[in-house]
Amino acid sequence: MILTLDGERVDEPVSADETLQAVIDRLQGSRLGENLVVSVVCDGKPLVDEELTRRLAQPLGDTRQVDLGSANRYALVATALREIAQQLADAGQHQSRSAENFQEGKIAEAMTGFTTFLDAWQMCQRALLECSNLLGEDLTAIECDGRPVREHLDSLADRLRELRGAFEARDAVLLADMIRYELPETCASWQTILGQLAETIAARVSPPAASS
C-alpha cells in the first residue's frame, strides 16, 4: 500500500488490518509535529464529512493508496479566528437597519438582522472552544485589548442579558437604541479582540526548517 503525506511518500509499512485513524495517529506521533491532517484521499477519492468519519474507523483492507495533507495547527486556528472576526464585523454593519425596522414596527425584518448578530456570536463561542481544544489550551486566558478574553466574554454576556431584558419588557425604544449603537460597537470590539488573538496564535507558527 502506498502512503503519502503532503505529496511525499512515507516509507513505512501499512497493514490492511489497520484503520485509517490508526495510521493518522501514528503519523501524528512520529512525523506531523505541530501539523494536523486536514485532507484524506483514498485511491484518488477525497473523503469528507460522514464518509470520512465512517472510513476512519474501518480497516484499510484492499485500499491501494492513501494520500494525506496536513497544515500547521496554529495557522489553522489563526485563520479561523480571522474569519470569525470578519463575520462579526459584517454582522455589526447590519444592525442600524435592524434598529430602524424596530422603530418602524417591522419586527420580523428587525429580528432577521438581530439574528445575524446572535448567529455570529454563537459561532464565535464555538470557535473559541474548538480552537482551545485543538491547541490544548484555554484561549480565553490570553490577554487581548487590555484584558483576558474571558473578561470580554463576561462583558458580552452582561450586554446580551440587557438585550433580553429589553425584549421581555417589550421596550422598542431601548431595543432600537441598543441595536443601533451598542451592537455595532460590540461587534467592532470583538473584531479587534479576535484579530489580536489570531496574531498571537499566528506568531507561534514555527518557521520552515532551513535546507542544508
Backbone torsions as a table, in degrees:
resi	resn	phi	psi	omega
1	MET	NA	137.0	179.4
2	ILE	-93.4	132.1	177.3
3	LEU	-126.3	125.5	177.2
4	THR	-123.3	152.0	176.2
5	LEU	-132.2	118.1	-178.6
6	ASP	53.5	40.5	174.4
7	GLY	86.3	-3.0	-179.7
8	GLU	-113.9	137.0	-178.5
9	ARG	-68.2	135.3	177.8
10	VAL	-95.1	119.6	-174.7
11	ASP	-90.8	75.4	173.5
12	GLU	-153.7	148.6	-175.6
13	PRO	-69.1	143.8	175.6
14	VAL	-127.0	124.2	-177.8
15	SER	-87.4	145.8	176.9
16	ALA	-64.7	-21.4	179.9
17	ASP	-82.0	-14.4	-180.0
18	GLU	-73.5	147.2	172.5
19	THR	-84.5	158.9	176.3
20	LEU	-60.0	-38.3	178.8
21	GLN	-62.5	-39.2	179.9
22	ALA	-64.3	-39.7	178.3
23	VAL	-64.0	-45.0	-179.9
24	ILE	-64.1	-41.4	179.4
25	ASP	-62.3	-39.8	179.2
26	ARG	-64.6	-42.4	177.9
27	LEU	-66.5	-34.4	178.9
28	GLN	-60.4	-38.9	-178.8
29	GLY	-78.6	-26.8	-172.3
30	SER	-107.7	-27.0	-170.3
31	ARG	-132.1	-27.9	-169.1
32	LEU	-80.4	-30.8	179.3
33	GLY	59.8	-119.5	-179.6
34	GLU	-80.9	-2.8	-178.5
35	ASN	-88.5	158.7	174.2
36	LEU	-126.8	147.8	174.9
37	VAL	-70.2	125.6	-178.0
38	VAL	-118.7	-8.7	177.0
39	SER	-147.7	142.7	-179.6
40	VAL	-133.5	127.3	177.5
41	VAL	-127.3	124.1	177.9
42	CYS	-114.1	120.6	-179.7
43	ASP	50.4	43.1	175.3
44	GLY	84.5	-2.8	-177.5
45	LYS	-108.4	117.9	176.4
46	PRO	-64.9	137.6	178.2
47	LEU	-105.5	127.8	-179.7
48	VAL	-140.4	160.5	171.3
49	ASP	51.7	-129.4	-172.6
50	GLU	-65.0	-35.9	-180.0
51	GLU	-65.4	-39.7	177.8
52	LEU	-63.0	-46.2	179.4
53	THR	-57.7	-42.9	-179.6
54	ARG	-66.4	-45.3	-176.0
55	ARG	-70.8	-27.7	179.6
56	LEU	-59.3	-33.9	-175.8
57	ALA	-90.8	-3.3	-175.7
58	GLN	-99.2	148.1	172.3
59	PRO	-60.1	149.1	-178.0
60	LEU	-68.4	-27.6	174.8
61	GLY	57.8	-124.8	-176.0
62	ASP	-93.2	17.1	175.2
63	THR	-57.3	131.7	-177.1
64	ARG	-92.3	-32.1	-177.7
65	GLN	-150.0	137.1	175.5
66	VAL	-123.6	123.1	178.6
67	ASP	-114.3	121.6	-178.5
68	LEU	-112.6	141.7	173.9
69	GLY	-119.0	143.7	-177.6
70	SER	-129.4	163.9	176.6
71	ALA	-148.2	154.2	-179.4
72	ASN	-66.3	131.5	-175.4
73	ARG	-65.3	-35.1	179.5
74	TYR	-69.6	-38.2	177.4
75	ALA	-65.6	-39.2	178.3
76	LEU	-61.9	-45.0	-179.6
77	VAL	-65.6	-43.3	179.6
78	ALA	-60.2	-42.3	179.0
79	THR	-64.0	-43.2	179.9
80	ALA	-62.4	-41.6	-179.7
81	LEU	-66.3	-37.8	177.9
82	ARG	-65.8	-38.4	179.3
83	GLU	-65.2	-41.9	178.2
84	ILE	-65.7	-38.9	178.1
85	ALA	-59.5	-41.4	179.6
86	GLN	-68.4	-37.9	178.5
87	GLN	-64.5	-37.5	176.8
88	LEU	-67.0	-39.2	177.8
89	ALA	-62.3	-42.5	178.6
90	ASP	-63.4	-41.3	179.4
91	ALA	-62.5	-38.7	179.7
92	GLY	-63.1	-33.4	-178.6
93	GLN	-69.4	-19.3	-177.8
94	HIS	-88.9	-8.0	-170.1
95	GLN	-76.3	-27.4	178.1
96	SER	-61.3	-42.5	178.9
97	ARG	-67.1	-35.4	176.9
98	SER	-62.4	-40.8	178.4
99	ALA	-62.6	-42.3	178.5
100	GLU	-61.9	-41.1	179.4
101	ASN	-63.7	-38.1	176.7
102	PHE	-61.8	-46.8	-178.1
103	GLN	-64.6	-30.2	179.9
104	GLU	-87.8	1.9	178.7
105	GLY	80.3	10.3	179.3
106	LYS	-89.3	74.6	-170.4
107	ILE	-64.6	-42.3	-178.1
108	ALA	-61.3	-45.0	179.3
109	GLU	-65.6	-39.2	179.6
110	ALA	-64.2	-41.2	-178.6
111	MET	-67.1	-30.5	177.5
112	THR	-61.6	-45.4	178.9
113	GLY	-67.8	-40.1	-180.0
114	PHE	-66.4	-36.7	178.5
115	THR	-62.2	-31.6	176.5
116	THR	-58.5	-41.7	177.9
117	PHE	-65.9	-46.3	-178.3
118	LEU	-62.8	-40.4	178.3
119	ASP	-62.4	-43.2	179.7
120	ALA	-64.3	-39.1	179.7
121	TRP	-65.9	-43.8	178.2
122	GLN	-63.2	-38.3	177.5
123	MET	-64.5	-37.1	177.7
124	CYS	-62.3	-46.0	178.5
125	GLN	-59.2	-47.1	-179.3
126	ARG	-62.5	-41.5	-178.5
127	ALA	-62.6	-42.7	179.7
128	LEU	-62.7	-40.8	179.5
129	LEU	-68.0	-48.0	-177.4
130	GLU	-66.2	-39.4	179.1
131	CYS	-68.4	-36.4	176.1
132	SER	-62.2	-43.6	179.1
133	ASN	-64.9	-38.4	-178.5
134	LEU	-64.4	-37.3	-177.5
135	LEU	-94.4	-11.3	-179.8
136	GLY	73.2	30.3	177.1
137	GLU	-151.7	158.2	-178.8
138	ASP	-84.5	104.2	-178.6
139	LEU	-68.3	-19.9	-179.7
140	THR	-73.2	-9.7	176.7
141	ALA	-84.2	-12.7	-178.5
142	ILE	-76.6	137.8	-178.3
143	GLU	-82.5	128.4	176.3
144	CYS	-139.7	139.8	180.0
145	ASP	52.2	40.4	170.9
146	GLY	94.0	-8.2	179.0
147	ARG	-159.1	164.2	-178.5
148	PRO	-59.4	148.9	-179.1
149	VAL	-57.9	-34.6	-178.7
150	ARG	-62.4	-31.4	177.4
151	GLU	-71.0	-35.9	173.7
152	HIS	-63.1	-38.2	177.9
153	LEU	-63.3	-40.9	178.8
154	ASP	-63.0	-41.1	179.3
155	SER	-64.9	-40.0	179.1
156	LEU	-66.2	-39.8	177.9
157	ALA	-60.6	-39.9	177.3
158	ASP	-61.9	-41.7	-179.5
159	ARG	-66.3	-39.1	178.4
160	LEU	-66.2	-34.6	176.4
161	ARG	-65.7	-37.3	175.8
162	GLU	-62.2	-41.8	177.7
163	LEU	-62.5	-42.7	179.6
164	ARG	-63.2	-39.4	177.8
165	GLY	-62.4	-39.2	178.6
166	ALA	-66.6	-37.9	176.9
167	PHE	-62.5	-47.4	-177.0
168	GLU	-65.1	-32.1	179.1
169	ALA	-82.8	-4.6	-177.7
170	ARG	54.5	38.9	179.7
171	ASP	-90.5	89.0	-175.0
172	ALA	-64.2	-35.4	-178.7
173	VAL	-66.2	-47.9	179.3
174	LEU	-63.6	-41.8	178.7
175	LEU	-59.8	-46.4	-178.9
176	ALA	-61.0	-42.5	180.0
177	ASP	-65.0	-43.1	-179.0
178	MET	-65.5	-41.7	-178.9
179	ILE	-70.8	-35.8	-178.8
180	ARG	-73.0	-40.5	-171.4
181	TYR	-106.8	-43.1	-172.4
182	GLU	-81.9	-40.8	-177.0
183	LEU	-66.2	-43.7	175.8
184	PRO	-60.1	-38.2	178.0
185	GLU	-65.1	-40.8	178.7
186	THR	-62.9	-44.1	179.3
187	CYS	-62.6	-42.4	179.4
188	ALA	-64.6	-39.9	179.1
189	SER	-63.5	-42.4	-179.5
190	TRP	-73.3	-26.6	172.5
191	GLN	-61.8	-41.9	177.9
192	THR	-66.0	-45.5	-178.4
193	ILE	-60.2	-49.4	-178.4
194	LEU	-68.7	-33.0	176.3
195	GLY	-63.9	-43.4	177.7
196	GLN	-65.9	-40.2	178.7
197	LEU	-63.4	-40.6	177.8
198	ALA	-61.3	-42.2	179.6
199	GLU	-65.6	-38.0	178.0
200	THR	-61.9	-43.9	-179.1
201	ILE	-70.6	-41.6	-178.7
202	ALA	-61.9	-30.0	-179.7
203	ALA	-66.8	-14.3	-179.6
204	ARG	-87.8	-6.3	179.2
205	VAL	-66.1	122.9	-178.9
206	SER	-71.2	135.9	177.1
207	PRO	-66.6	151.6	178.1
208	PRO	-60.9	143.2	-179.6
209	ALA	-63.4	140.1	179.3
210	ALA	-69.3	137.5	179.1
211	SER	-73.8	145.4	-178.8
212	SER	-83.3	NA	NA
